[in-house]
Amino acid sequence: MIPNQISLQEAIALTTRYRDTPVADAFFSEVYNGSSVLALLNQPGCRSFRVYLGRKPDQRICTVLVGVDANGHDLLPPAGPATLSDDEGILLEEAIQCPPICPTPSPLNA
């Protein structure tokens, strides 16, 4: 078993419990583009990623993904004017949220 891996039964229990007791204005799932996640993980020195909770300007909850190095430090872009890089300090958001765009039925969302 790999680190952080859980069984389908555990995942079903977690997602069902969350759907049964949701936080007001929260979403059930988010989808990130696979190539974006791979770019985040392929950054020099990246060993894992961290998920932060945030709020959009319209107050909807969202997630922010950031790469993490072997020492547990966030891999952030350089300070200064806002710049977007394809290879260092990648930060991800803008995921597709459910609702309103939800996946086809599966044991994790039924």
KAMOCOR-V62239 format. One record per helix or strand of 3 or more residues. SS is the DSSP state (H for helix, E for strand). FROM is the first residue (numbers start at 1). TO is the last residue. If there is no record, write none. Layout:
BEGIN
((SS;FROM;TO) (SS;FROM;TO))
END
This chain:
BEGIN
((H;8;20) (E;29;31) (H;34;41) (E;48;55) (E;61;68) (E;96;98))
END
